[in-house]
């Protein structure tokens, strides 16, 4: 399994959390290695535009598209989920995303932003990602999100001011707005669920 290194932070915590599931994990920016891995994790912290610049520098968008066309699993985390959408809007700046998921990532409409801390999620029936942890809380740190539900996906939603997409599942693609690697036992179980599908 590969964690994609495209200059975004949080690589090592994602690597450690995945390794605790028993997976053999490497952190890489190598296109061929990431393409051939059983699973690819795209983490992300910070600004949408900065993450897209880093992703473009390692051909990350093409990599994700190529993997999904072949039915090879991809897991996006936090901004690594957001960049999978068509575009992100931050401080009035529109930045094209990878374009796999329909919709736009915008600032949360809430009294307190960022949304930081533990929150419950509303999991749809049939979720493989949340099997056994449907009623658990997960740890969020973000100011932006895609509004949920997302078309053509199994969307898990949460509410902070407004409903937003907390996770999506569509074929070989899974993504979470929250940080499973910071979400204790529930996050560990969710990662184990994902690893079990590889």
KAHUWO-V183308 format. One record per residue. N is the residue number from 0. PHI is phi in whole degrees, 0 to 359 (NA if undefined). PSI is psi in degrees with one decimal (* if undefined). OMEGA is omega in whole degrees, 0 to 359 (NA if undefined). Layout:
((N:PHI:PSI:OMEGA) (N:PHI:PSI:OMEGA))
//
This chain:
((0:NA:145.7:182) (1:238:140.2:168) (2:256:123.3:186) (3:283:122.6:177) (4:264:105.4:178) (5:233:27.0:176) (6:92:-2.5:177) (7:275:155.9:180) (8:282:-173.4:173) (9:73:13.9:182) (10:293:-46.1:188) (11:290:-36.4:179) (12:292:-37.1:175) (13:295:-43.4:179) (14:300:-46.2:181) (15:296:-42.8:181) (16:297:-40.4:178) (17:291:-38.4:179) (18:298:-32.7:179) (19:293:-18.0:176) (20:280:-6.8:182) (21:99:0.5:180) (22:284:149.0:172) (23:272:111.9:191) (24:241:136.2:171) (25:232:148.3:174) (26:258:124.4:186) (27:211:152.1:169) (28:248:6.3:181) (29:283:122.1:185) (30:300:-49.7:184) (31:296:-42.3:180) (32:296:-43.2:180) (33:292:-34.6:179) (34:292:-38.4:185) (35:275:-11.8:183) (36:296:150.2:177) (37:302:-41.9:179) (38:221:150.5:178) (39:236:128.2:176) (40:252:129.2:178) (41:248:96.7:178) (42:279:-179.0:176) (43:178:135.7:172) (44:221:154.5:177) (45:98:-149.2:187) (46:272:145.3:179) (47:304:-50.4:184) (48:298:-42.9:180) (49:295:-40.4:179) (50:295:-38.9:178) (51:294:-38.4:177) (52:298:-43.8:178) (53:295:-40.4:180) (54:295:-43.1:179) (55:298:-35.0:183) (56:295:-25.2:179) (57:248:17.4:180) (58:58:35.8:185) (59:294:-36.8:179) (60:296:-45.1:177) (61:298:-40.5:179) (62:301:-49.3:181) (63:297:-45.9:178) (64:301:-45.1:181) (65:298:-41.9:179) (66:296:-45.9:184) (67:292:-34.7:176) (68:299:-30.5:180) (69:268:3.5:180) (70:72:27.6:183) (71:262:128.2:190) (72:298:139.9:175) (73:228:137.0:175) (74:235:116.3:175) (75:264:142.3:181) (76:232:128.4:177) (77:57:-117.6:179) (78:295:-23.0:173) (79:296:-20.9:170) (80:276:-45.6:186) (81:301:-40.5:184) (82:290:-9.9:176) (83:284:-13.3:181) (84:277:174.8:184) (85:293:-37.6:179) (86:198:162.8:174) (87:234:143.7:178) (88:239:114.6:178) (89:228:127.5:178) (90:54:38.2:179) (91:80:-4.4:181) (92:265:126.1:177) (93:264:127.6:180) (94:235:124.0:177) (95:298:139.1:175) (96:262:-165.9:180) (97:289:-29.4:172) (98:85:19.6:178) (99:281:-39.0:181) (100:256:141.6:180) (101:284:141.6:174) (102:121:176.3:185) (103:235:138.6:175) (104:270:122.3:183) (105:228:169.5:180) (106:294:139.1:176) (107:298:139.8:176) (108:262:91.4:184) (109:211:160.2:180) (110:293:-33.1:181) (111:238:120.0:177) (112:225:131.0:12) (113:284:159.8:170) (114:280:110.0:185) (115:227:119.4:177) (116:133:-166.9:186) (117:273:139.8:180) (118:213:148.0:174) (119:282:162.5:179) (120:227:155.2:179) (121:253:105.4:188) (122:264:129.1:177) (123:286:159.4:178) (124:299:144.5:174) (125:86:8.4:180) (126:289:122.5:174) (127:281:-33.9:183) (128:296:-39.2:186) (129:260:12.4:182) (130:304:121.1:179) (131:88:-10.0:180) (132:230:28.1:184) (133:298:-29.8:185) (134:255:14.1:182) (135:272:168.0:175) (136:260:150.6:180) (137:229:158.4:189) (138:262:121.9:183) (139:247:143.5:168) (140:215:98.2:182) (141:194:154.8:175) (142:248:-12.7:184) (143:232:154.0:179) (144:194:163.5:170) (145:273:139.9:177) (146:290:141.2:180) (147:251:163.4:356) (148:283:162.7:181) (149:260:131.1:182) (150:304:143.6:173) (151:63:22.7:176) (152:227:161.9:166) (153:272:104.7:187) (154:257:126.7:169) (155:267:129.3:183) (156:247:160.5:171) (157:220:169.5:181) (158:233:126.8:167) (159:218:94.2:189) (160:80:-55.7:179) (161:225:158.5:174) (162:292:140.6:177) (163:218:165.3:180) (164:283:111.7:178) (165:272:-24.9:178) (166:196:154.0:174) (167:225:150.3:175) (168:223:126.1:177) (169:208:105.6:182) (170:59:-125.7:181) (171:280:-3.7:182) (172:262:129.2:171) (173:229:150.3:178) (174:202:148.4:178) (175:229:135.5:173) (176:285:-33.6:178) (177:281:172.6:179) (178:259:100.9:178) (179:298:-30.9:181) (180:289:-11.4:177) (181:247:9.0:188) (182:255:28.6:173) (183:59:-144.8:184) (184:296:-36.3:180) (185:295:-43.9:179) (186:295:-39.0:178) (187:297:-39.8:179) (188:293:-39.7:179) (189:297:-43.7:178) (190:297:-39.5:178) (191:297:-37.6:175) (192:301:-44.0:181) (193:293:-46.0:180) (194:300:-35.9:181) (195:295:-18.7:180) (196:274:-9.0:186) (197:285:*:NA))
//
